[in-house]
Amino acid sequence: MDGMGMQLLTMAGYQLPELIAALVALALLWTSAQSGPARSKGIAGVGLVLFSGIGRLGMSVLQTWIIQQRDAVLDLQHFFAAMGIAGMLLNALSAVGLVLVVWGLCQATRAPARPA
């Protein structure tokens, strides 16, 4: 296996646990949770976490590919600054997803109000 292939496998290994967990959570919500607003929030939240994980994996692949292109005419300083900003946005998106999941969980487990 060449150096690029090994780097791609390593990057996938970093993201794989989060991606697998998000897929399992999505499957559980889709098949086991009762329909309603709490489930919808959970699915949306897990979807955001999954999307951001796939985005980070794609960014890693792109960065590795750009670094491998030694003859590329590209301002690496601006490229990596843009990648850093994109990474922060994906992390923020993942955090919003986590908040949605917890919000849905709180909504689903809230005890019904007792009549006075």
Buried (B, 14 or more C-beta within 10 A) or exposed (E): EEEEEEBBEEBEEEBEEBBEBBEEBBEEBEEEBEEEEBBBBBBBBBBBBBBBBBBBBBBBBEBBEBBEEEEEEEEEEEBEEEBEEBBEEBEEBBEBBEEBBEBBBEBBEEEEEEEE
